[in-house]
Amino acid sequence: MLKTDEQTYLNFINGKWKASNSAEVKKNTNPANKEDVVGFVQKSTLADLNEAVEAAKGAKDGWHKLSGDARGKYLYKVANVLESRLEDIATTLTREMGKTLPEARGETARGVAILRYYAGEGLREIGNVIPSTDSEGLMFTTRTPLGVVGVITPWNFPVAIPIWKMAPALIYGNTVVIKPASEAAVTCAKVIECFAEAGIPEGVVNMVTGSGSVIGQGIAEHPDINGVTFTGSNAVGKQIGQTALARGAKYQLEMGGKNPVIVAEDADLDLAVKATISGGLSSTGQKCTATSRVLVHKAVYDEFKQKLLSQIEKLTVGDGLGTQNWMGPCSSESQLNTVLSYIEKGKEEGATLLLGGNRLMDSEHESGYFIEPTVFENVTPKMTISQEEIFGPVLALTKVDSFEEAIQLANDVEFGLSASIFTNNIQKMLAFINDIEVGMVRVNAETAGVELQAPFGGMKNSSSHSREQGRAAIEFFTSIKTVFIK
């Protein structure tokens, strides 16, 4: 059973729900209402992790030997179960992480679509025939799974990211041990319950909740985990990567972003404003692809700013379960304090605060971690709010004299995840595509989001340079075998 009582959620190891050896739990509360307890999750130990890895190791040969079609049928079943539970899981996601219910429904529906997409991968090609110099020889490539894959996921997409890592790992024949972010582990447990109900074989999928310093680092260090896929902060990601590299394990890191929007003088300003607000402020700005910097040509700067501010002032902030609310709370008190500290840093370094910047503390908001949508202008390139990822609803406006200056400023950060331009000039579009240093290039569209069948990932310090989602996922979760037959 998933829970020991109405609120205590267990680990999932070798097909069974189990309490941690520590007998300790962590309380998860609703960031919109601190009095609302979403559930308690296990504070697991290395002994729990070892048991999960042993189960995954024991199941990997049998899982690999199933046909791709058979593995795909399991994923189809999981998708159907998840779809049947969409409303419950989306509501849990909103209560646990804070994003609005429409966003949570959309994320859960995306999880269903990802599972179905990768279910179909079981019947797609996995190799090529290569001409041999030997006329009597046959040479071809095939692919083999890594074995046991450790999955470490963040709190901001607690349905979609676990699924977009687990689904390709599984369809290509790997078994999985997942450690979700503790802050969103109730939601992930409900996702794992869908795998259990679909009858996934024992040991193929295992979940262990707990701290990053114990379970996350334990996954990176474990000698029987053959690959580690991680999404989260740069500091933790680099530590995970270095640890995995030291023992020869394959690793994949998706980390931060400082994503720019360029608004050219010929842009459709209404479209640019709408996309800047959606990209920067939806999910309370808590996306690695969220718009953070807005580089606007001087010819349209004042008009763009006026349109932007007038639209942001109309946004409603509140409990994500409330149908009238457009933006929910920060995910936790620590995340709220981080965002507030960046706002103070922006003011201290000389940026002009145009809108917002305060925690909401009236009677409607006092029980949660709510913050106003915030806009700065006169933001110079070396300011902290120009360089560091805030992960909150903060937009930094900069006036530029030319397209060339905008490109230079857009690239002048350590990150390279996503970037957008708004223009109707084909030459600017092509120059932007060629010159921008990011993995996700968007033209007349917001920085956030990518379709599930397309590769996802960044450049520079945003990524370990591998890609997730789409067919590109096969490159991480398998190794190539070159075969010659005489």
Secondary structure, 3 states (H helix, E strand, C coil): CCECCCCEECEEECCEEECCCCCCEEEEEECCEEEEEEEEEECCCHHHHHHHHHHHHHHHHHHHHCCHHHHHHHHHHHHHHHHHCHHHHHHHHHHHHCCCHHHHHHHHHHHHHHHHHHHHHCCCCCCCEECCCCCCCEEEEEEEECCEEEEECCCCCCCHHHHHHHHHHHHCCCEEEEECCHHHHHHHHHHHHHHHHCCCCCCCEEECCCCHHHHHHHHHHCCCCCEEEEECCHHHHHHHHHHHHHCCCEEEEECCCCEEEEECCCCCHHHHHHHHHHHHHHHHHCCCCCEEEEEEECCCHHHHHHHHHHHHCCCCECCCCCCCCCECCCCCHHHHHHHHHHHHHHHHCCCEEEECCCECCCCCCCCCCCECCEEEECCCCCCHHHHCCCCCCEEEEEEECCHHHHHHHHHCCCEECEEEEECCCHHHHHHHHHHCCCCEEEECCCCCCCCCCCCECCEECCECCCCECCCCHHHHHEEEEEEEEC
